[in-house]
Amino acid sequence: MDEKNPRRPVAKHMILGPDGLAMVGEKVDAGQVFLNKETPLNTTSTGIGSDYGTNEHKPAPITYRTPDHAYIDKVMVSQTESEAMLIKVQTRQTRRPELGDKFSSRHGQKGVVGIIVNQEDMPFADSGVTPDIIMNPHGFPSRMTVGKMLELLSGKAGVLNGTLEYGTAFGGSNVDDMGDILIKNGFSYSGKDFVTSGITGESLPAYIFFGPIYYQKLKHMVQDKMHSRARGPRAILTRQPTEGRSREGGLRLGEMERDCLIAYGASQLLLERLMLSSDAHEVDICEVCGLMGYQGWCQTCKSTRGVTRMTMPYAAKLLVQELLSMNVLVRLKLEDEFPHPR
């Protein structure tokens, strides 16, 4: 609540109801709280009414993060098996297709939007009809979605004839019958049309397989997957960048990418990606005994003689320490760096 006027809520709490839950139908923008909850500070207490422990809570509001606004669609309040309160909030967005969004026909012939062009730049048939979707025919030989071709042909015939046709993999309308219907209506029996380019105005050199087909939007959308990072959170144990888009994670250079860089001999790029951009860490190493020291002092040799600083991945330093904890002694043998040949 606003400190000056306690009855007036702050801007980020505007959509909350009296119970701290977002109200159904409200518009929610980035940064707004849709679930205002608190978590107990003391979770170790044996139960309510115990002598030790505190009953204090800290605020733990859940905010809406996506840049585009949404609407609260459903709010469910339930309980888990351990009788802890469970709240689920469902949001709703209206989106229009963009480059990279995924679509599929009813035969599993899926693909992403590669280009969006203006209506006037689309090719058009003799009837003046322009296609909504143009699909690359190279998807047919490998996936063998023959049902899609049958759907397109029988769908075109059914539209012209005013009948329902059947075009699944388990039987369906006879291709020859569909071809006859198309011929009766002045089309080619093969389902191909004479098409003119919308950009040049010239006719295309090939006849195009053209007809009505049913497409569905899949949930894989660019807006939910697009991710990049410069600097950000790191894991506590390894000090490497966190993993995953939801945790603002880094983009992983994996084993196979590493192999390619090794094959090209790009050693400086390997160094930068695998250490400098990841978990570079300065350690003191004793040249005499090969063990790690601290602030220029070797605890094993009880001297500062021969202790040098070097940079290595924090994960490598962690590995050495974990091996030491298992009674496996790891000595790091240092060599003089050779001068670069001129």
Residue pairs with C-beta under 8 A, 6 or more apart in sequence:
1 7
1 8
1 9
1 10
1 13
2 8
2 9
2 10
9 16
11 32
12 31
12 32
12 33
12 63
13 32
13 33
13 36
14 32
15 22
15 23
15 26
15 27
15 28
15 32
15 33
15 34
15 72
16 22
16 23
16 33
16 34
16 36
17 23
20 35
20 36
20 37
21 34
21 35
21 36
21 75
21 77
21 87
21 89
22 28
22 33
22 34
22 35
22 72
22 75
22 89
23 72
24 72
24 73
24 74
24 75
25 71
25 72
26 71
26 72
27 69
27 70
27 71
28 34
28 64
28 69
28 70
28 71
28 72
28 91
29 64
29 69
30 64
30 65
30 66
30 67
30 68
30 69
31 63
31 64
32 63
32 64
33 61
33 62
33 63
33 64
34 62
34 63
34 64
34 72
34 89
34 91
35 61
35 62
35 87
35 89
36 59
36 61
37 60
37 61
37 62
37 87
38 57
38 58
38 59
38 60
39 57
39 58
39 60
40 55
40 56
40 57
41 54
41 56
41 57
41 58
42 53
42 54
42 55
42 56
44 53
45 52
45 53
64 70
64 91
66 93
66 223
68 93
68 95
68 223
69 93
70 91
70 92
70 93
71 91
71 92
71 93
72 89
72 90
72 91
72 92
73 90
73 91
73 92
74 88
74 89
74 90
75 87
75 88
75 89
75 90
76 86
76 87
76 88
76 89
76 90
77 85
77 86
77 87
78 85
78 86
78 87
78 88
79 85
79 86
80 86
95 221
95 223
97 103
97 113
97 116
97 217
98 113
98 116
98 221
98 222
98 223
99 112
99 113
99 114
99 115
99 116
99 222
100 112
100 113
100 221
100 222
101 112
101 113
101 217
101 220
101 221
101 222
102 110
102 111
102 112
102 217
102 218
102 220
102 221
103 110
103 111
103 112
103 113
103 133
103 215
103 216
103 217
103 218
104 110
104 111
104 215
104 216
104 218
105 145
105 148
105 151
105 213
105 214
105 215
105 216
106 147
106 148
106 151
106 214
106 216
107 145
107 147
107 148
107 151
107 169
108 143
108 145
109 135
109 139
109 143
109 145
109 148
110 218
111 135
111 136
111 139
119 130
120 198
121 198
121 199
122 130
122 131
122 134
122 198
123 130
123 131
123 134
123 195
123 196
123 197
123 198
123 204
123 208
124 130
124 195
124 196
124 198
125 193
125 194
125 195
125 196
125 210
126 193
126 194
130 198
131 210
132 215
133 213
133 215
137 209
139 145
140 146
140 148
140 149
146 169
147 167
147 168
147 169
148 213
149 191
149 209
150 167
150 172
150 173
150 175
151 167
151 213
151 214
152 191
152 209
152 211
152 212
152 213
153 167
153 175
153 178
153 179
153 182
153 191
153 211
154 165
154 166
154 167
154 172
154 173
154 175
154 178
155 165
155 167
155 211
155 212
155 213
155 214
156 178
156 182
156 187
156 191
156 210
156 211
156 212
157 165
157 173
157 177
157 178
157 179
157 181
157 182
158 164
158 165
158 173
159 212
160 181
160 182
160 185
160 187
161 181
161 185
165 172
165 173
165 178
166 172
166 173
167 173
179 189
179 190
180 189
182 188
182 189
182 191
183 189
187 193
188 207
190 207
190 209
191 209
191 210
191 211
192 207
192 208
192 209
192 210
193 207
193 208
193 210
194 203
194 207
195 203
195 204
195 207
195 208
195 210
196 202
196 203
196 204
197 203
197 204
225 245
227 245
227 249
227 251
228 251
229 241
229 248
229 249
229 250
229 251
232 241
232 242
232 248
232 249
232 250
233 241
233 242
233 247
233 248
233 249
234 240
234 241
234 242
234 279
235 241
235 242
235 243
237 318
238 279
238 314
238 315
238 318
239 279
239 281
239 314
239 315
240 250
240 278
240 279
240 314
240 315
241 249
241 250
241 278
242 248
242 249
242 250
243 249
243 250
243 252
250 277
250 278
253 273
253 274
258 270
258 274
261 269
261 270
261 273
262 270
274 313
275 311
275 312
275 313
278 313
279 313
279 314
279 315
280 311
280 312
280 313
280 314
281 311
281 312
281 313
281 314
281 317
282 309
282 310
282 311
283 292
283 309
283 310
283 311
283 312
283 317
284 292
284 293
284 294
284 295
284 296
284 297
284 298
284 307
284 308
284 309
285 291
285 292
285 293
285 307
285 308
285 309
285 310
285 332
285 334
286 292
286 293
286 298
286 300
286 301
286 306
286 307
287 306
287 307
287 308
287 334
288 298
288 301
288 303
288 305
288 306
289 298
289 300
289 301
289 331
290 331
290 332
290 333
290 334
291 298
291 299
291 300
291 331
291 332
292 317
292 320
292 321
292 332
293 299
293 307
296 304
296 307
297 303
297 304
297 307
298 304
298 305
298 306
298 307
308 334
310 334
320 330
320 332
323 329
323 330
324 330
